[in-house]
Amino acid sequence: MRINVLQHTPNEGPGSIQAWSHKNGHTMFVYHPYQFHVMPSVDETDMLVILGGPMSVNDNLPWLNEERDLIKQLIERNVPIFGACLGAQQIAKALGSKVFQGSVKEVGWAPVYRQSEIIPGIPDKLMALHWHQEVFDIPKEAQLLFSSDHVKNQGFVINHRIVGLQFHFEPEADNVAEMVVNDGSYAKGSILKQTPQQILDHPVPDENHKVMFKILDYISQNA
């Protein structure tokens, strides 16, 4: 399987998604469309991963539109897609849902609560890394997957093939450190009231790695 990853900033990489790819003997290609303006084709994509980034999906950037066109074509082909943060917002917008400024800013570690049992083996409550203010409406085709104390629409699943998460399960400890040292100032004004150092000091829960694997196993089954 060829996994194509769309990365939108140097400090938000695939993290444990890459470990899952290696474990299963898949080939991963990481694209940086914001920098190099290169996009994978539909025919060469067996799974698409869309990562986070500091831009808004509502920005007038041609490559964001190209990403959404790719997402739409892959959905028509029933290709597995996973999106985190900006990636989930891109999926939602591609399907006609609104992405907008939320009433609160969430940056730091906070629990999310499972809202559906459609993916087996996911705990009722998990500690996730949040790094956003914009939020999305759940696509009409989707089922709500996660909520947090401050934002209802934290994740969705569509047709057993697509999962979008507003938060982050994929970062490993080194990835969190990279996010904090490069973008820690973004924590200012967060309702979670955590300093960059507190975010950095919080250990990445072992179960996040396992749940990320479960989600990827789920959307890739029979692919």
DAWOUR-V300555 format. One record per pair of residues at least 24 apart in sequence whose C-alpha atoms are under 7 Angstrom apart, sorted by the first residue. I is the first residue (numbers start at 1). J is the second residue. D is the distance in whole Angstrom. If there is no record, write none. Layout:
I;J;D
I;J;D
This chain:
1;26;5
1;27;6
1;46;6
2;26;6
2;27;5
2;28;6
2;45;6
2;46;5
2;47;7
3;27;6
3;28;5
3;29;6
3;45;6
3;46;6
3;47;5
3;48;6
4;28;6
4;29;5
4;30;6
4;45;6
4;47;6
4;48;5
4;49;6
5;29;6
5;30;5
5;31;6
5;48;6
5;49;5
5;50;6
6;30;6
6;31;5
6;32;6
6;49;6
6;50;5
6;51;6
7;31;6
7;32;5
7;50;7
7;51;5
8;32;6
8;34;6
8;51;7
8;52;6
8;53;5
9;53;5
11;178;6
11;179;5
12;52;6
12;175;7
12;179;7
14;170;7
15;170;5
15;171;5
15;172;6
15;175;7
16;170;5
16;171;6
16;172;6
16;209;6
17;170;6
20;213;6
33;63;6
34;63;7
37;63;7
42;70;7
42;74;7
46;79;6
47;79;6
47;80;5
47;81;6
48;80;6
48;81;5
48;82;6
49;81;6
49;82;5
49;83;6
50;82;6
50;83;5
50;84;6
50;87;4
51;83;6
51;84;5
51;85;7
51;86;6
51;87;5
52;84;6
52;85;5
52;86;4
52;87;6
53;86;6
57;89;7
57;90;6
68;94;5
78;161;7
79;161;7
80;161;5
80;162;6
80;219;5
80;220;6
81;161;6
81;162;5
81;163;7
82;162;6
82;163;5
82;164;6
83;163;6
83;164;5
83;165;6
84;164;6
84;165;5
84;166;6
84;167;6
84;168;6
85;165;6
85;166;4
85;167;5
85;168;7
88;164;4
88;165;6
88;166;6
89;136;6
92;136;7
92;138;7
92;139;6
95;139;6
97;136;7
97;137;6
97;138;7
97;139;5
98;136;6
98;137;6
99;134;7
99;135;6
99;136;4
99;137;7
100;134;5
100;135;6
100;136;6
101;133;6
101;134;4
101;135;6
102;133;6
102;134;5
102;135;6
104;133;6
104;191;6
105;132;6
105;133;4
105;189;7
105;190;5
105;191;6
106;130;6
106;131;6
106;132;6
106;133;6
106;190;5
106;191;6
106;192;6
107;131;4
107;132;6
107;187;5
107;190;6
107;192;6
108;192;6
108;194;6
108;199;6
109;199;7
111;148;6
112;146;6
112;147;6
112;148;4
113;146;5
113;147;5
113;148;6
114;145;6
114;146;5
114;147;7
115;144;6
115;145;5
115;146;5
115;147;7
116;144;7
116;145;5
119;218;7
122;211;6
128;167;7
128;168;6
128;169;6
129;167;6
129;168;5
129;169;7
130;167;5
130;168;6
131;167;7
160;219;6
161;219;4
161;220;7
162;219;6
169;208;5
169;212;6
170;209;7
170;212;6
172;204;7
173;204;6
176;200;7
